[in-house]
Amino acid sequence: MKLALSLLLVTLALCCSDANAKVCPALHNEARSSLLDIKPLFYSILKTFSAPEPAYQSTMAVKYCIDRMSFSDRHKIYDVMEALVDKCNE
């Protein structure tokens, strides 16, 4: 559960900063995918970003931890994230 809370706090910090309150669609898609999608689909979304391979591997390690939560818990987290995104994009 600590991982989920951390993910929500990071999303809030990125979404609702004073500099730019609009949520980047790519970040939103990646966060949604990390919570709800299967690993191969999430990995293909990650590959749209140009990053070194260790970054992909560490992100997939986080995805492994997220996948250990029940789907209903992950969906609840996603619902909170959606509410934050909606609030930030007003």
PDB file of N, CA, C and O in Angstrom:
ATOM      1  N   MET A   1       0.818  -1.186   0.000  1.00  0.00           N
ATOM      2  CA  MET A   1       0.000   0.000   0.000  1.00  0.00           C
ATOM      3  C   MET A   1       0.865   1.255   0.000  1.00  0.00           C
ATOM      4  O   MET A   1       0.440   2.291  -0.509  1.00  0.00           O
ATOM      5  N   LYS A   2       2.066   1.181   0.559  1.00  0.00           N
ATOM      6  CA  LYS A   2       2.958   2.329   0.557  1.00  0.00           C
ATOM      7  C   LYS A   2       3.330   2.720  -0.865  1.00  0.00           C
ATOM      8  O   LYS A   2       3.471   3.906  -1.166  1.00  0.00           O
ATOM      9  N   LEU A   3       3.491   1.728  -1.746  1.00  0.00           N
ATOM     10  CA  LEU A   3       3.811   1.993  -3.140  1.00  0.00           C
ATOM     11  C   LEU A   3       2.675   2.764  -3.807  1.00  0.00           C
ATOM     12  O   LEU A   3       2.920   3.704  -4.563  1.00  0.00           O
ATOM     13  N   ALA A   4       1.455   2.375  -3.535  1.00  0.00           N
ATOM     14  CA  ALA A   4       0.303   3.047  -4.129  1.00  0.00           C
ATOM     15  C   ALA A   4       0.226   4.494  -3.660  1.00  0.00           C
ATOM     16  O   ALA A   4      -0.034   5.394  -4.459  1.00  0.00           O
ATOM     17  N   LEU A   5       0.447   4.717  -2.390  1.00  0.00           N
ATOM     18  CA  LEU A   5       0.426   6.071  -1.852  1.00  0.00           C
ATOM     19  C   LEU A   5       1.525   6.911  -2.494  1.00  0.00           C
ATOM     20  O   LEU A   5       1.303   8.072  -2.836  1.00  0.00           O
ATOM     21  N   SER A   6       2.697   6.330  -2.655  1.00  0.00           N
ATOM     22  CA  SER A   6       3.802   7.048  -3.300  1.00  0.00           C
ATOM     23  C   SER A   6       3.447   7.418  -4.721  1.00  0.00           C
ATOM     24  O   SER A   6       3.710   8.538  -5.160  1.00  0.00           O
ATOM     25  N   LEU A   7       2.847   6.479  -5.449  1.00  0.00           N
ATOM     26  CA  LEU A   7       2.442   6.740  -6.830  1.00  0.00           C
ATOM     27  C   LEU A   7       1.428   7.879  -6.897  1.00  0.00           C
ATOM     28  O   LEU A   7       1.515   8.738  -7.774  1.00  0.00           O
ATOM     29  N   LEU A   8       0.477   7.887  -5.984  1.00  0.00           N
ATOM     30  CA  LEU A   8      -0.512   8.955  -5.964  1.00  0.00           C
ATOM     31  C   LEU A   8       0.115  10.307  -5.645  1.00  0.00           C
ATOM     32  O   LEU A   8      -0.246  11.317  -6.248  1.00  0.00           O
ATOM     33  N   LEU A   9       1.050  10.331  -4.700  1.00  0.00           N
ATOM     34  CA  LEU A   9       1.693  11.592  -4.348  1.00  0.00           C
ATOM     35  C   LEU A   9       2.534  12.133  -5.501  1.00  0.00           C
ATOM     36  O   LEU A   9       2.545  13.339  -5.749  1.00  0.00           O
ATOM     37  N   VAL A  10       3.232  11.256  -6.199  1.00  0.00           N
ATOM     38  CA  VAL A  10       4.025  11.689  -7.347  1.00  0.00           C
ATOM     39  C   VAL A  10       3.110  12.211  -8.445  1.00  0.00           C
ATOM     40  O   VAL A  10       3.392  13.239  -9.061  1.00  0.00           O
ATOM     41  N   THR A  11       2.007  11.497  -8.689  1.00  0.00           N
ATOM     42  CA  THR A  11       1.049  11.949  -9.702  1.00  0.00           C
ATOM     43  C   THR A  11       0.491  13.315  -9.338  1.00  0.00           C
ATOM     44  O   THR A  11       0.382  14.194 -10.193  1.00  0.00           O
ATOM     45  N   LEU A  12       0.143  13.492  -8.083  1.00  0.00           N
ATOM     46  CA  LEU A  12      -0.364  14.789  -7.630  1.00  0.00           C
ATOM     47  C   LEU A  12       0.685  15.880  -7.815  1.00  0.00           C
ATOM     48  O   LEU A  12       0.368  16.973  -8.284  1.00  0.00           O
ATOM     49  N   ALA A  13       1.919  15.594  -7.454  1.00  0.00           N
ATOM     50  CA  ALA A  13       2.983  16.590  -7.584  1.00  0.00           C
ATOM     51  C   ALA A  13       3.216  16.967  -9.044  1.00  0.00           C
ATOM     52  O   ALA A  13       3.421  18.138  -9.361  1.00  0.00           O
ATOM     53  N   LEU A  14       3.184  15.973  -9.934  1.00  0.00           N
ATOM     54  CA  LEU A  14       3.410  16.251 -11.347  1.00  0.00           C
ATOM     55  C   LEU A  14       2.215  16.941 -11.992  1.00  0.00           C
ATOM     56  O   LEU A  14       2.377  17.798 -12.861  1.00  0.00           O
ATOM     57  N   CYS A  15       1.040  16.571 -11.570  1.00  0.00           N
ATOM     58  CA  CYS A  15      -0.169  17.106 -12.204  1.00  0.00           C
ATOM     59  C   CYS A  15      -0.501  18.516 -11.760  1.00  0.00           C
ATOM     60  O   CYS A  15      -0.930  19.336 -12.573  1.00  0.00           O
ATOM     61  N   CYS A  16      -0.316  18.802 -10.524  1.00  0.00           N
ATOM     62  CA  CYS A  16      -0.850  20.042  -9.966  1.00  0.00           C
ATOM     63  C   CYS A  16       0.232  21.007  -9.501  1.00  0.00           C
ATOM     64  O   CYS A  16       0.051  21.723  -8.517  1.00  0.00           O
ATOM     65  N   SER A  17       1.341  21.024 -10.201  1.00  0.00           N
ATOM     66  CA  SER A  17       2.366  21.998  -9.844  1.00  0.00           C
ATOM     67  C   SER A  17       1.929  23.378 -10.304  1.00  0.00           C
ATOM     68  O   SER A  17       1.074  23.494 -11.182  1.00  0.00           O
ATOM     69  N   ASP A  18       2.496  24.413  -9.730  1.00  0.00           N
ATOM     70  CA  ASP A  18       2.137  25.775 -10.105  1.00  0.00           C
ATOM     71  C   ASP A  18       2.598  26.113 -11.519  1.00  0.00           C
ATOM     72  O   ASP A  18       1.979  26.939 -12.189  1.00  0.00           O
ATOM     73  N   ALA A  19       3.667  25.490 -11.976  1.00  0.00           N
ATOM     74  CA  ALA A  19       4.221  25.815 -13.286  1.00  0.00           C
ATOM     75  C   ALA A  19       3.287  25.398 -14.414  1.00  0.00           C
ATOM     76  O   ALA A  19       3.106  26.143 -15.378  1.00  0.00           O
ATOM     77  N   ASN A  20       2.699  24.225 -14.302  1.00  0.00           N
ATOM     78  CA  ASN A  20       1.828  23.727 -15.364  1.00  0.00           C
ATOM     79  C   ASN A  20       0.861  22.725 -14.754  1.00  0.00           C
ATOM     80  O   ASN A  20       1.251  21.624 -14.365  1.00  0.00           O
ATOM     81  N   ALA A  21      -0.379  23.113 -14.677  1.00  0.00           N
ATOM     82  CA  ALA A  21      -1.366  22.254 -14.036  1.00  0.00           C
ATOM     83  C   ALA A  21      -1.966  21.234 -14.986  1.00  0.00           C
ATOM     84  O   ALA A  21      -2.661  20.322 -14.538  1.00  0.00           O
ATOM     85  N   LYS A  22      -1.719  21.359 -16.295  1.00  0.00           N
ATOM     86  CA  LYS A  22      -2.260  20.407 -17.261  1.00  0.00           C
ATOM     87  C   LYS A  22      -1.469  19.109 -17.203  1.00  0.00           C
ATOM     88  O   LYS A  22      -0.240  19.115 -17.129  1.00  0.00           O
ATOM     89  N   VAL A  23      -2.193  18.000 -17.236  1.00  0.00           N
ATOM     90  CA  VAL A  23      -1.546  16.689 -17.189  1.00  0.00           C
ATOM     91  C   VAL A  23      -1.109  16.303 -18.593  1.00  0.00           C
ATOM     92  O   VAL A  23      -1.899  16.346 -19.536  1.00  0.00           O
ATOM     93  N   CYS A  24       0.136  15.932 -18.720  1.00  0.00           N
ATOM     94  CA  CYS A  24       0.668  15.466 -19.996  1.00  0.00           C
ATOM     95  C   CYS A  24      -0.054  14.169 -20.375  1.00  0.00           C
ATOM     96  O   CYS A  24      -0.095  13.243 -19.565  1.00  0.00           O
ATOM     97  N   PRO A  25      -0.621  14.076 -21.580  1.00  0.00           N
ATOM     98  CA  PRO A  25      -1.330  12.854 -21.976  1.00  0.00           C
ATOM     99  C   PRO A  25      -0.455  11.600 -21.930  1.00  0.00           C
ATOM    100  O   PRO A  25      -0.943  10.518 -21.605  1.00  0.00           O
ATOM    101  N   ALA A  26       0.818  11.739 -22.249  1.00  0.00           N
ATOM    102  CA  ALA A  26       1.716  10.580 -22.210  1.00  0.00           C
ATOM    103  C   ALA A  26       1.910  10.089 -20.776  1.00  0.00           C
ATOM    104  O   ALA A  26       1.940   8.882 -20.533  1.00  0.00           O
ATOM    105  N   LEU A  27       2.042  11.016 -19.825  1.00  0.00           N
ATOM    106  CA  LEU A  27       2.172  10.636 -18.419  1.00  0.00           C
ATOM    107  C   LEU A  27       0.893   9.980 -17.926  1.00  0.00           C
ATOM    108  O   LEU A  27       0.936   8.984 -17.204  1.00  0.00           O
ATOM    109  N   HIS A  28      -0.231  10.534 -18.314  1.00  0.00           N
ATOM    110  CA  HIS A  28      -1.519   9.975 -17.901  1.00  0.00           C
ATOM    111  C   HIS A  28      -1.673   8.546 -18.443  1.00  0.00           C
ATOM    112  O   HIS A  28      -2.100   7.648 -17.718  1.00  0.00           O
ATOM    113  N   ASN A  29      -1.330   8.345 -19.697  1.00  0.00           N
ATOM    114  CA  ASN A  29      -1.429   7.029 -20.315  1.00  0.00           C
ATOM    115  C   ASN A  29      -0.490   6.029 -19.641  1.00  0.00           C
ATOM    116  O   ASN A  29      -0.867   4.881 -19.408  1.00  0.00           O
ATOM    117  N   GLU A  30       0.720   6.461 -19.331  1.00  0.00           N
ATOM    118  CA  GLU A  30       1.695   5.577 -18.681  1.00  0.00           C
ATOM    119  C   GLU A  30       1.244   5.212 -17.265  1.00  0.00           C
ATOM    120  O   GLU A  30       1.389   4.063 -16.849  1.00  0.00           O
ATOM    121  N   ALA A  31       0.705   6.172 -16.531  1.00  0.00           N
ATOM    122  CA  ALA A  31       0.243   5.898 -15.166  1.00  0.00           C
ATOM    123  C   ALA A  31      -0.957   4.953 -15.178  1.00  0.00           C
ATOM    124  O   ALA A  31      -1.044   4.036 -14.361  1.00  0.00           O
ATOM    125  N   ARG A  32      -1.881   5.185 -16.111  1.00  0.00           N
ATOM    126  CA  ARG A  32      -3.040   4.295 -16.234  1.00  0.00           C
ATOM    127  C   ARG A  32      -2.594   2.884 -16.589  1.00  0.00           C
ATOM    128  O   ARG A  32      -3.077   1.904 -16.020  1.00  0.00           O
ATOM    129  N   SER A  33      -1.681   2.794 -17.522  1.00  0.00           N
ATOM    130  CA  SER A  33      -1.197   1.490 -17.962  1.00  0.00           C
ATOM    131  C   SER A  33      -0.466   0.757 -16.840  1.00  0.00           C
ATOM    132  O   SER A  33      -0.588  -0.461 -16.704  1.00  0.00           O
ATOM    133  N   SER A  34       0.291   1.500 -16.040  1.00  0.00           N
ATOM    134  CA  SER A  34       1.025   0.850 -14.950  1.00  0.00           C
ATOM    135  C   SER A  34       0.077   0.232 -13.929  1.00  0.00           C
ATOM    136  O   SER A  34       0.409  -0.767 -13.291  1.00  0.00           O
ATOM    137  N   LEU A  35      -1.095   0.823 -13.778  1.00  0.00           N
ATOM    138  CA  LEU A  35      -2.058   0.298 -12.816  1.00  0.00           C
ATOM    139  C   LEU A  35      -2.950  -0.798 -13.391  1.00  0.00           C
ATOM    140  O   LEU A  35      -3.265  -1.760 -12.690  1.00  0.00           O
ATOM    141  N   LEU A  36      -3.362  -0.675 -14.644  1.00  0.00           N
ATOM    142  CA  LEU A  36      -4.435  -1.525 -15.145  1.00  0.00           C
ATOM    143  C   LEU A  36      -4.038  -2.510 -16.244  1.00  0.00           C
ATOM    144  O   LEU A  36      -4.699  -3.535 -16.406  1.00  0.00           O
ATOM    145  N   ASP A  37      -2.992  -2.232 -16.994  1.00  0.00           N
ATOM    146  CA  ASP A  37      -2.657  -3.075 -18.141  1.00  0.00           C
ATOM    147  C   ASP A  37      -1.758  -4.244 -17.758  1.00  0.00           C
ATOM    148  O   ASP A  37      -1.147  -4.266 -16.690  1.00  0.00           O
ATOM    149  N   ILE A  38      -1.697  -5.216 -18.668  1.00  0.00           N
ATOM    150  CA  ILE A  38      -0.797  -6.354 -18.477  1.00  0.00           C
ATOM    151  C   ILE A  38       0.630  -5.924 -18.825  1.00  0.00           C
ATOM    152  O   ILE A  38       0.832  -4.916 -19.501  1.00  0.00           O
ATOM    153  N   LYS A  39       1.604  -6.686 -18.365  1.00  0.00           N
ATOM    154  CA  LYS A  39       3.010  -6.307 -18.520  1.00  0.00           C
ATOM    155  C   LYS A  39       3.435  -6.063 -19.964  1.00  0.00           C
ATOM    156  O   LYS A  39       4.081  -5.048 -20.228  1.00  0.00           O
ATOM    157  N   PRO A  40       3.102  -6.952 -20.923  1.00  0.00           N
ATOM    158  CA  PRO A  40       3.567  -6.690 -22.304  1.00  0.00           C
ATOM    159  C   PRO A  40       3.024  -5.384 -22.892  1.00  0.00           C
ATOM    160  O   PRO A  40       3.742  -4.674 -23.597  1.00  0.00           O
ATOM    161  N   LEU A  41       1.774  -5.073 -22.606  1.00  0.00           N
ATOM    162  CA  LEU A  41       1.198  -3.826 -23.108  1.00  0.00           C
ATOM    163  C   LEU A  41       1.846  -2.621 -22.428  1.00  0.00           C
ATOM    164  O   LEU A  41       2.147  -1.625 -23.085  1.00  0.00           O
ATOM    165  N   PHE A  42       2.058  -2.708 -21.133  1.00  0.00           N
ATOM    166  CA  PHE A  42       2.713  -1.627 -20.406  1.00  0.00           C
ATOM    167  C   PHE A  42       4.127  -1.400 -20.942  1.00  0.00           C
ATOM    168  O   PHE A  42       4.556  -0.259 -21.109  1.00  0.00           O
ATOM    169  N   TYR A  43       4.845  -2.486 -21.210  1.00  0.00           N
ATOM    170  CA  TYR A  43       6.214  -2.373 -21.723  1.00  0.00           C
ATOM    171  C   TYR A  43       6.213  -1.691 -23.092  1.00  0.00           C
ATOM    172  O   TYR A  43       7.092  -0.876 -23.373  1.00  0.00           O
ATOM    173  N   SER A  44       5.242  -2.012 -23.942  1.00  0.00           N
ATOM    174  CA  SER A  44       5.190  -1.365 -25.259  1.00  0.00           C
ATOM    175  C   SER A  44       4.901   0.128 -25.124  1.00  0.00           C
ATOM    176  O   SER A  44       5.398   0.926 -25.918  1.00  0.00           O
ATOM    177  N   ILE A  45       4.114   0.510 -24.140  1.00  0.00           N
ATOM    178  CA  ILE A  45       3.865   1.935 -23.899  1.00  0.00           C
ATOM    179  C   ILE A  45       5.135   2.613 -23.384  1.00  0.00           C
ATOM    180  O   ILE A  45       5.440   3.741 -23.772  1.00  0.00           O
ATOM    181  N   LEU A  46       5.868   1.932 -22.517  1.00  0.00           N
ATOM    182  CA  LEU A  46       7.127   2.491 -22.012  1.00  0.00           C
ATOM    183  C   LEU A  46       8.128   2.727 -23.129  1.00  0.00           C
ATOM    184  O   LEU A  46       8.877   3.704 -23.108  1.00  0.00           O
ATOM    185  N   LYS A  47       8.139   1.832 -24.101  1.00  0.00           N
ATOM    186  CA  LYS A  47       9.114   1.936 -25.188  1.00  0.00           C
ATOM    187  C   LYS A  47       8.872   3.147 -26.077  1.00  0.00           C
ATOM    188  O   LYS A  47       9.724   3.477 -26.902  1.00  0.00           O
ATOM    189  N   THR A  48       7.733   3.819 -25.931  1.00  0.00           N
ATOM    190  CA  THR A  48       7.509   5.041 -26.701  1.00  0.00           C
ATOM    191  C   THR A  48       8.379   6.185 -26.185  1.00  0.00           C
ATOM    192  O   THR A  48       8.574   7.180 -26.883  1.00  0.00           O
ATOM    193  N   PHE A  49       8.905   6.045 -24.957  1.00  0.00           N
ATOM    194  CA  PHE A  49       9.814   7.036 -24.395  1.00  0.00           C
ATOM    195  C   PHE A  49      11.239   6.600 -24.699  1.00  0.00           C
ATOM    196  O   PHE A  49      11.557   5.412 -24.652  1.00  0.00           O
ATOM    197  N   SER A  50      12.083   7.552 -25.006  1.00  0.00           N
ATOM    198  CA  SER A  50      13.488   7.204 -25.244  1.00  0.00           C
ATOM    199  C   SER A  50      14.227   7.287 -23.912  1.00  0.00           C
ATOM    200  O   SER A  50      14.513   8.369 -23.400  1.00  0.00           O
ATOM    201  N   ALA A  51      14.523   6.125 -23.378  1.00  0.00           N
ATOM    202  CA  ALA A  51      15.212   6.039 -22.091  1.00  0.00           C
ATOM    203  C   ALA A  51      16.197   4.873 -22.148  1.00  0.00           C
ATOM    204  O   ALA A  51      16.035   3.975 -22.975  1.00  0.00           O
ATOM    205  N   PRO A  52      17.201   4.869 -21.295  1.00  0.00           N
ATOM    206  CA  PRO A  52      18.129   3.738 -21.267  1.00  0.00           C
ATOM    207  C   PRO A  52      17.434   2.473 -20.749  1.00  0.00           C
ATOM    208  O   PRO A  52      16.455   2.551 -20.006  1.00  0.00           O
ATOM    209  N   GLU A  53      17.937   1.342 -21.141  1.00  0.00           N
ATOM    210  CA  GLU A  53      17.336   0.058 -20.773  1.00  0.00           C
ATOM    211  C   GLU A  53      17.196  -0.135 -19.257  1.00  0.00           C
ATOM    212  O   GLU A  53      16.183  -0.682 -18.820  1.00  0.00           O
ATOM    213  N   PRO A  54      18.162   0.287 -18.439  1.00  0.00           N
ATOM    214  CA  PRO A  54      17.957   0.135 -16.987  1.00  0.00           C
ATOM    215  C   PRO A  54      16.716   0.872 -16.473  1.00  0.00           C
ATOM    216  O   PRO A  54      16.100   0.434 -15.502  1.00  0.00           O
ATOM    217  N   ALA A  55      16.348   1.972 -17.107  1.00  0.00           N
ATOM    218  CA  ALA A  55      15.137   2.692 -16.691  1.00  0.00           C
ATOM    219  C   ALA A  55      13.902   1.845 -16.972  1.00  0.00           C
ATOM    220  O   ALA A  55      12.984   1.794 -16.153  1.00  0.00           O
ATOM    221  N   TYR A  56      13.874   1.179 -18.125  1.00  0.00           N
ATOM    222  CA  TYR A  56      12.754   0.299 -18.439  1.00  0.00           C
ATOM    223  C   TYR A  56      12.683  -0.865 -17.448  1.00  0.00           C
ATOM    224  O   TYR A  56      11.605  -1.232 -16.980  1.00  0.00           O
ATOM    225  N   GLN A  57      13.838  -1.431 -17.141  1.00  0.00           N
ATOM    226  CA  GLN A  57      13.865  -2.582 -16.231  1.00  0.00           C
ATOM    227  C   GLN A  57      13.410  -2.196 -14.830  1.00  0.00           C
ATOM    228  O   GLN A  57      12.680  -2.951 -14.189  1.00  0.00           O
ATOM    229  N   SER A  58      13.825  -1.046 -14.355  1.00  0.00           N
ATOM    230  CA  SER A  58      13.406  -0.632 -13.009  1.00  0.00           C
ATOM    231  C   SER A  58      11.907  -0.306 -12.985  1.00  0.00           C
ATOM    232  O   SER A  58      11.227  -0.583 -11.997  1.00  0.00           O
ATOM    233  N   THR A  59      11.401   0.272 -14.058  1.00  0.00           N
ATOM    234  CA  THR A  59       9.967   0.551 -14.126  1.00  0.00           C
ATOM    235  C   THR A  59       9.165  -0.736 -14.169  1.00  0.00           C
ATOM    236  O   THR A  59       8.090  -0.821 -13.574  1.00  0.00           O
ATOM    237  N   MET A  60       9.680  -1.743 -14.870  1.00  0.00           N
ATOM    238  CA  MET A  60       9.000  -3.033 -14.917  1.00  0.00           C
ATOM    239  C   MET A  60       9.046  -3.714 -13.545  1.00  0.00           C
ATOM    240  O   MET A  60       8.132  -4.463 -13.201  1.00  0.00           O
ATOM    241  N   ALA A  61      10.094  -3.465 -12.762  1.00  0.00           N
ATOM    242  CA  ALA A  61      10.152  -4.005 -11.399  1.00  0.00           C
ATOM    243  C   ALA A  61       9.064  -3.372 -10.536  1.00  0.00           C
ATOM    244  O   ALA A  61       8.452  -4.053  -9.714  1.00  0.00           O
ATOM    245  N   VAL A  62       8.821  -2.084 -10.717  1.00  0.00           N
ATOM    246  CA  VAL A  62       7.733  -1.420 -10.002  1.00  0.00           C
ATOM    247  C   VAL A  62       6.394  -1.993 -10.457  1.00  0.00           C
ATOM    248  O   VAL A  62       5.499  -2.212  -9.641  1.00  0.00           O
ATOM    249  N   LYS A  63       6.259  -2.236 -11.764  1.00  0.00           N
ATOM    250  CA  LYS A  63       5.024  -2.822 -12.303  1.00  0.00           C
ATOM    251  C   LYS A  63       4.773  -4.192 -11.661  1.00  0.00           C
ATOM    252  O   LYS A  63       3.631  -4.533 -11.356  1.00  0.00           O
ATOM    253  N   TYR A  64       5.818  -4.961 -11.460  1.00  0.00           N
ATOM    254  CA  TYR A  64       5.679  -6.264 -10.802  1.00  0.00           C
ATOM    255  C   TYR A  64       5.080  -6.092  -9.405  1.00  0.00           C
ATOM    256  O   TYR A  64       4.208  -6.864  -9.005  1.00  0.00           O
ATOM    257  N   CYS A  65       5.538  -5.097  -8.674  1.00  0.00           N
ATOM    258  CA  CYS A  65       5.001  -4.845  -7.334  1.00  0.00           C
ATOM    259  C   CYS A  65       3.542  -4.384  -7.402  1.00  0.00           C
ATOM    260  O   CYS A  65       2.714  -4.804  -6.593  1.00  0.00           O
ATOM    261  N   ILE A  66       3.240  -3.532  -8.359  1.00  0.00           N
ATOM    262  CA  ILE A  66       1.861  -3.058  -8.516  1.00  0.00           C
ATOM    263  C   ILE A  66       0.939  -4.224  -8.837  1.00  0.00           C
ATOM    264  O   ILE A  66      -0.169  -4.306  -8.308  1.00  0.00           O
ATOM    265  N   ASP A  67       1.393  -5.124  -9.701  1.00  0.00           N
ATOM    266  CA  ASP A  67       0.562  -6.264 -10.102  1.00  0.00           C
ATOM    267  C   ASP A  67       0.268  -7.227  -8.953  1.00  0.00           C
ATOM    268  O   ASP A  67      -0.645  -8.046  -9.058  1.00  0.00           O
ATOM    269  N   ARG A  68       1.011  -7.142  -7.883  1.00  0.00           N
ATOM    270  CA  ARG A  68       0.758  -8.002  -6.732  1.00  0.00           C
ATOM    271  C   ARG A  68      -0.444  -7.531  -5.920  1.00  0.00           C
ATOM    272  O   ARG A  68      -0.960  -8.278  -5.088  1.00  0.00           O
ATOM    273  N   MET A  69      -0.897  -6.292  -6.154  1.00  0.00           N
ATOM    274  CA  MET A  69      -2.116  -5.798  -5.508  1.00  0.00           C
ATOM    275  C   MET A  69      -3.327  -6.364  -6.250  1.00  0.00           C
ATOM    276  O   MET A  69      -3.233  -6.725  -7.423  1.00  0.00           O
ATOM    277  N   SER A  70      -4.429  -6.435  -5.576  1.00  0.00           N
ATOM    278  CA  SER A  70      -5.646  -6.913  -6.242  1.00  0.00           C
ATOM    279  C   SER A  70      -6.083  -5.897  -7.292  1.00  0.00           C
ATOM    280  O   SER A  70      -5.809  -4.702  -7.180  1.00  0.00           O
ATOM    281  N   PHE A  71      -6.770  -6.405  -8.315  1.00  0.00           N
ATOM    282  CA  PHE A  71      -7.218  -5.512  -9.386  1.00  0.00           C
ATOM    283  C   PHE A  71      -8.197  -4.471  -8.854  1.00  0.00           C
ATOM    284  O   PHE A  71      -8.184  -3.325  -9.304  1.00  0.00           O
ATOM    285  N   SER A  72      -9.032  -4.849  -7.918  1.00  0.00           N
ATOM    286  CA  SER A  72      -9.993  -3.876  -7.379  1.00  0.00           C
ATOM    287  C   SER A  72      -9.269  -2.740  -6.640  1.00  0.00           C
ATOM    288  O   SER A  72      -9.683  -1.584  -6.729  1.00  0.00           O
ATOM    289  N   ASP A  73      -8.198  -3.060  -5.920  1.00  0.00           N
ATOM    290  CA  ASP A  73      -7.421  -2.008  -5.257  1.00  0.00           C
ATOM    291  C   ASP A  73      -6.740  -1.098  -6.273  1.00  0.00           C
ATOM    292  O   ASP A  73      -6.710   0.122  -6.112  1.00  0.00           O
ATOM    293  N   ARG A  74      -6.186  -1.719  -7.335  1.00  0.00           N
ATOM    294  CA  ARG A  74      -5.546  -0.920  -8.374  1.00  0.00           C
ATOM    295  C   ARG A  74      -6.569  -0.021  -9.062  1.00  0.00           C
ATOM    296  O   ARG A  74      -6.262   1.118  -9.415  1.00  0.00           O
ATOM    297  N   HIS A  75      -7.772  -0.529  -9.248  1.00  0.00           N
ATOM    298  CA  HIS A  75      -8.794   0.289  -9.897  1.00  0.00           C
ATOM    299  C   HIS A  75      -9.235   1.438  -8.993  1.00  0.00           C
ATOM    300  O   HIS A  75      -9.535   2.524  -9.490  1.00  0.00           O
ATOM    301  N   LYS A  76      -9.279   1.225  -7.693  1.00  0.00           N
ATOM    302  CA  LYS A  76      -9.591   2.309  -6.759  1.00  0.00           C
ATOM    303  C   LYS A  76      -8.529   3.403  -6.837  1.00  0.00           C
ATOM    304  O   LYS A  76      -8.850   4.591  -6.832  1.00  0.00           O
ATOM    305  N   ILE A  77      -7.269   2.997  -6.909  1.00  0.00           N
ATOM    306  CA  ILE A  77      -6.175   3.964  -7.038  1.00  0.00           C
ATOM    307  C   ILE A  77      -6.316   4.730  -8.342  1.00  0.00           C
ATOM    308  O   ILE A  77      -6.118   5.944  -8.390  1.00  0.00           O
ATOM    309  N   TYR A  78      -6.664   3.999  -9.408  1.00  0.00           N
ATOM    310  CA  TYR A  78      -6.864   4.652 -10.700  1.00  0.00           C
ATOM    311  C   TYR A  78      -8.004   5.671 -10.632  1.00  0.00           C
ATOM    312  O   TYR A  78      -7.898   6.751 -11.213  1.00  0.00           O
ATOM    313  N   ASP A  79      -9.080   5.345  -9.937  1.00  0.00           N
ATOM    314  CA  ASP A  79     -10.197   6.275  -9.802  1.00  0.00           C
ATOM    315  C   ASP A  79      -9.771   7.559  -9.092  1.00  0.00           C
ATOM    316  O   ASP A  79     -10.184   8.654  -9.475  1.00  0.00           O
ATOM    317  N   VAL A  80      -8.943   7.420  -8.057  1.00  0.00           N
ATOM    318  CA  VAL A  80      -8.422   8.603  -7.360  1.00  0.00           C
ATOM    319  C   VAL A  80      -7.526   9.403  -8.300  1.00  0.00           C
ATOM    320  O   VAL A  80      -7.597  10.632  -8.337  1.00  0.00           O
ATOM    321  N   MET A  81      -6.686   8.707  -9.056  1.00  0.00           N
ATOM    322  CA  MET A  81      -5.806   9.380 -10.007  1.00  0.00           C
ATOM    323  C   MET A  81      -6.627  10.142 -11.053  1.00  0.00           C
ATOM    324  O   MET A  81      -6.281  11.269 -11.408  1.00  0.00           O
ATOM    325  N   GLU A  82      -7.698   9.542 -11.542  1.00  0.00           N
ATOM    326  CA  GLU A  82      -8.566  10.201 -12.513  1.00  0.00           C
ATOM    327  C   GLU A  82      -9.193  11.460 -11.921  1.00  0.00           C
ATOM    328  O   GLU A  82      -9.306  12.478 -12.604  1.00  0.00           O
ATOM    329  N   ALA A  83      -9.596  11.395 -10.668  1.00  0.00           N
ATOM    330  CA  ALA A  83     -10.170  12.569 -10.010  1.00  0.00           C
ATOM    331  C   ALA A  83      -9.118  13.689  -9.918  1.00  0.00           C
ATOM    332  O   ALA A  83      -9.431  14.863 -10.119  1.00  0.00           O
ATOM    333  N   LEU A  84      -7.880  13.312  -9.616  1.00  0.00           N
ATOM    334  CA  LEU A  84      -6.807  14.309  -9.563  1.00  0.00           C
ATOM    335  C   LEU A  84      -6.548  14.915 -10.939  1.00  0.00           C
ATOM    336  O   LEU A  84      -6.376  16.127 -11.070  1.00  0.00           O
ATOM    337  N   VAL A  85      -6.522  14.075 -11.950  1.00  0.00           N
ATOM    338  CA  VAL A  85      -6.286  14.555 -13.312  1.00  0.00           C
ATOM    339  C   VAL A  85      -7.400  15.517 -13.728  1.00  0.00           C
ATOM    340  O   VAL A  85      -7.133  16.576 -14.295  1.00  0.00           O
ATOM    341  N   ASP A  86      -8.636  15.147 -13.446  1.00  0.00           N
ATOM    342  CA  ASP A  86      -9.765  16.016 -13.778  1.00  0.00           C
ATOM    343  C   ASP A  86      -9.645  17.354 -13.056  1.00  0.00           C
ATOM    344  O   ASP A  86      -9.898  18.407 -13.642  1.00  0.00           O
ATOM    345  N   LYS A  87      -9.263  17.312 -11.797  1.00  0.00           N
ATOM    346  CA  LYS A  87      -9.112  18.534 -11.014  1.00  0.00           C
ATOM    347  C   LYS A  87      -7.985  19.410 -11.574  1.00  0.00           C
ATOM    348  O   LYS A  87      -8.115  20.632 -11.651  1.00  0.00           O
ATOM    349  N   CYS A  88      -6.887  18.771 -11.959  1.00  0.00           N
ATOM    350  CA  CYS A  88      -5.741  19.516 -12.484  1.00  0.00           C
ATOM    351  C   CYS A  88      -6.009  20.086 -13.866  1.00  0.00           C
ATOM    352  O   CYS A  88      -5.463  21.132 -14.217  1.00  0.00           O
ATOM    353  N   ASN A  89      -6.830  19.424 -14.647  1.00  0.00           N
ATOM    354  CA  ASN A  89      -7.081  19.873 -16.019  1.00  0.00           C
ATOM    355  C   ASN A  89      -8.227  20.876 -16.134  1.00  0.00           C
ATOM    356  O   ASN A  89      -8.574  21.287 -17.241  1.00  0.00           O
ATOM    357  N   GLU A  90      -8.809  21.271 -15.025  1.00  0.00           N
ATOM    358  CA  GLU A  90      -9.912  22.246 -15.072  1.00  0.00           C
ATOM    359  C   GLU A  90      -9.437  23.577 -15.601  1.00  0.00           C
ATOM    360  O   GLU A  90     -10.227  24.516 -15.710  1.00  0.00           O
TER     361      GLU A  90
END
